[in-house]
Amino acid sequence: MSGEGLTTALAALYDAPPEAVAWMADVCTAAWVAFEVQSGEDGEPREVVLGAAGTRPSPAHGAELLGGVFSGPLREGAALALADAARAEVGRAYVFADGHLFPPEPFLTLGWRETGAYRRLEGRVPYRHVTPPDGASLLALADTPHAARLEALRTYEDRIGHHAVHEDAARDGAGDFDAHVSVIALDDQGRGIGVCRAAIEDGQGRVDAPGVHPLWRHTALRSALLNEVNTHLRARGVTQLSMDSWGDTPEDLAHDLKWGLHVVDETPLLSSP
């Protein structure tokens, strides 16, 4: 399937204008469409699209399967066909099986297994005083250079559920995050070793779960990043937050629940054999 064709299919699947989903098609390295040939009212055959999918590279986990399948009697068959095509092309793949765009059952039939989840957590902005570990310093994202921002954002890349970071992700305003509320961690060489992006929307904090370099994950840096963002939110009168996480570990989830947040949405992440 061409990039233009994938854009059209994604717009229908997400019920969104093509310009809102064009970026998704642009980052995919391959794409497929599942269709059924039906007989039209005039007796002529016509192709009816059942679903479409594209593969977005993930540095450590093959590729993420974007897209989905439409409702109908051939829904599971279409999902199976798209999963088989993706595996044949890229080998390892994973999918967020939300039950709407991609139902989990066909993937489980193929031997795919749950290896993580997308979660949204909500709650009061927690207060915990956490000092950064020795050798790490915390700054507002707005006060750090582009190179350090990219380094910090790439600390997510080994985690399943995360894709390769594009240069544009390090610019001010990327993802509608506020660079003055977001926080970055630097080591004593000025390299980005962690990040927690945030914004204030409708009086509530919107936070991405912190990313931390693998060599620093045994320290309290994740807690320190989250605490610093919470400090910025409280200073602006924000008392409630919503936090998105992709592929966080059970230990990360336990940490966030202990801080008083609770899960309000969860989508399983299924990986191919």
C-alpha positions in Angstrom: 0.0 0.0 0.0 1.2 3.5 -0.8 1.7 6.2 1.8 -1.3 8.1 0.4 -3.4 5.0 0.6 -2.4 4.3 4.2 -3.2 7.9 5.1 -6.7 7.5 3.6 -7.3 4.2 5.5 -6.0 5.6 8.8 -8.2 8.6 8.5 -11.2 6.3 8.1 -10.1 4.0 11.0 -9.4 6.9 13.4 -12.4 9.0 12.1 -10.0 11.9 11.6 -9.1 14.2 8.8 -6.2 12.9 6.6 -3.9 15.8 7.6 -4.2 14.7 11.2 -2.9 11.2 10.5 -0.5 11.8 7.6 2.5 11.8 10.0 1.6 8.3 11.0 1.8 7.1 7.4 5.0 9.0 6.8 6.9 7.2 9.6 5.9 3.7 8.4 8.4 1.6 6.5 5.8 -0.7 4.9 2.0 -0.9 4.7 -0.7 -3.3 3.7 -4.4 -3.3 3.1 -6.8 -6.2 3.8 -9.9 -6.3 1.5 -12.7 -8.5 0.3 -14.0 -8.6 -3.2 -17.8 -8.3 -3.3 -20.4 -8.0 -6.0 -21.7 -4.5 -6.5 -25.3 -3.6 -7.2 -24.5 -3.6 -10.9 -23.0 -7.1 -10.6 -19.5 -5.8 -11.1 -16.8 -6.9 -8.5 -15.7 -4.2 -6.1 -13.0 -4.2 -3.4 -14.2 -3.5 0.2 -11.4 -2.5 2.6 -11.5 -4.5 5.8 -8.4 -2.9 7.5 -5.0 -1.5 7.0 -1.7 -1.5 8.9 1.8 0.0 8.6 5.0 -0.7 10.5 6.7 2.0 12.5 10.3 1.0 13.5 11.1 0.4 17.2 14.8 0.4 17.9 14.9 -2.6 20.2 11.6 -4.4 19.4 11.2 -4.6 15.6 8.3 -2.5 14.7 4.9 -1.3 16.0 1.9 -2.2 13.9 -0.2 1.0 13.3 -3.7 1.0 11.9 -6.5 -1.4 12.6 -9.5 -3.3 11.2 -13.1 -2.3 10.7 -16.0 -4.0 12.5 -17.7 -6.8 10.6 -17.7 -10.6 10.2 -14.2 -10.7 8.7 -12.7 -8.5 11.3 -10.5 -11.3 12.9 -9.5 -12.7 9.6 -8.3 -9.3 8.4 -6.3 -8.8 11.6 -4.7 -12.2 11.1 -3.8 -11.3 7.5 -2.3 -8.0 8.5 -0.3 -9.5 11.3 1.1 -12.3 9.0 2.1 -9.7 6.4 3.9 -7.5 9.0 5.8 -10.5 10.4 6.9 -11.7 7.0 8.2 -8.2 6.2 9.8 -7.0 9.5 10.1 -10.1 11.7 9.5 -9.0 15.2 6.5 -6.7 15.8 4.1 -5.6 18.5 0.6 -4.1 18.6 -1.5 -2.1 21.1 -4.6 -4.4 21.0 -7.2 -2.0 22.3 -10.1 -4.2 21.1 -11.4 -1.4 18.9 -8.7 -0.9 16.2 -7.0 -4.3 16.8 -8.8 -7.1 18.7 -6.4 -9.2 20.8 -7.9 -12.6 20.1 -6.5 -13.1 16.5 -3.0 -12.1 17.7 -3.1 -14.5 20.7 -4.2 -17.2 18.2 -0.9 -16.6 16.3 1.1 -17.0 19.5 1.6 -13.3 20.2 1.8 -12.6 24.0 1.3 -9.7 26.3 4.6 -8.0 27.1 3.5 -4.6 28.4 0.7 -2.1 28.2 -0.2 1.5 27.6 -1.7 3.0 30.7 -3.2 6.3 31.7 -3.0 7.1 35.4 -4.7 9.9 37.2 -4.8 11.4 40.7 -3.8 14.4 42.8 -0.4 15.9 42.1 1.7 13.8 44.6 4.2 15.3 47.0 7.4 13.4 47.6 10.7 15.0 48.2 13.3 13.0 46.2 16.8 14.2 45.8 18.5 13.5 42.4 21.3 10.8 42.7 24.9 12.0 42.8 26.2 13.0 39.4 22.8 14.0 38.1 21.2 17.5 37.9 17.7 18.5 36.9 16.8 21.4 34.7 13.8 22.7 32.9 13.7 21.4 29.4 13.7 25.0 28.1 17.1 25.6 29.6 18.9 22.7 27.9 20.5 22.4 24.4 19.0 20.4 21.6 21.6 17.6 21.7 21.0 16.9 25.4 17.2 16.8 24.8 17.6 14.2 22.1 19.9 12.1 24.3 17.3 12.3 27.1 14.4 11.4 24.8 16.3 8.4 23.4 16.5 6.9 26.9 13.0 5.5 26.1 14.1 3.7 22.9 15.0 0.3 24.4 11.6 0.1 26.0 8.8 -1.8 24.2 6.0 0.5 23.1 8.4 3.3 22.1 9.6 4.1 18.6 12.7 5.8 17.2 12.9 9.4 18.3 12.8 12.0 15.5 14.9 15.2 15.7 11.6 17.3 15.8 10.7 15.7 19.1 13.4 17.8 20.8 12.0 21.2 19.7 10.1 23.5 22.0 6.4 22.7 21.9 6.8 19.2 20.4 3.9 17.0 21.4 2.3 20.1 22.9 4.5 19.8 26.0 5.6 22.9 27.9 9.4 23.1 27.9 9.2 25.3 31.1 7.2 22.6 33.0 9.1 19.6 31.5 12.3 18.5 33.2 15.5 16.9 31.9 18.3 15.1 33.8 21.9 15.7 32.9 25.0 13.8 34.0 28.2 15.6 35.1 29.3 15.7 31.4 26.1 17.5 30.4 24.6 14.5 28.6 20.9 13.9 28.7 20.2 10.8 30.9 16.5 11.3 31.7 13.4 13.3 30.9 9.8 13.9 32.1 7.7 16.0 29.7 4.6 17.8 30.9 2.0 20.4 30.1 -1.0 22.1 31.7 -4.3 21.6 29.9 -7.6 22.8 31.2 -6.1 23.3 34.6 -4.8 19.8 34.9 -1.3 18.4 34.4 -0.6 16.2 31.5 2.6 14.1 32.0 4.5 11.5 30.2 6.0 8.8 32.4 9.7 9.6 32.9 12.4 8.1 30.7 15.7 7.2 32.3 19.0 5.9 30.7 19.5 2.2 31.5 22.6 2.9 33.5 20.7 5.1 35.9 17.5 3.0 36.3 18.8 1.5 39.6 18.9 4.9 41.1 16.1 7.3 42.3 16.4 9.4 39.1 12.9 8.4 37.8 11.3 9.5 41.1 13.4 12.7 41.2 12.2 13.6 37.6 8.6 13.0 38.5 8.9 14.9 41.7 10.5 17.9 40.0 7.6 18.0 37.4 5.1 17.8 40.2 6.9 20.7 41.9 6.4 22.8 38.7 2.8 21.9 38.5 2.1 22.7 42.2 3.8 26.1 41.7 1.3 26.9 39.0 -1.7 25.9 41.2 -2.3 22.5 39.5 -3.6 19.9 41.8 -4.6 17.1 39.4 -2.6 15.2 36.8 -3.0 12.6 34.1 0.1 10.5 33.2 0.6 8.4 30.1 3.0 5.4 30.1 4.0 3.0 27.4 5.7 -0.3 28.3 6.6 0.7 31.9 7.7 -2.2 34.1 5.6 -3.7 36.9 8.1 -1.9 39.3 7.4 1.4 37.7 3.7 0.9 37.9 3.9 -0.1 41.6 5.9 3.1 42.3 3.3 5.3 40.6 0.4 3.5 42.4 2.2 4.0 45.7 2.4 7.7 45.0 -1.4 7.8 45.0 -2.1 7.6 41.2 -4.6 5.1 39.9 -5.1 3.4 36.5 -8.1 4.7 34.5 -7.2 3.3 31.1 -5.2 0.3 30.0 -4.4 -1.3 26.6 -2.4 -4.5 26.4 0.7 -4.6 24.3 1.1 -7.9 22.4 4.4 -9.0 20.9 5.0 -11.5 18.1 6.9 -14.8 18.9 
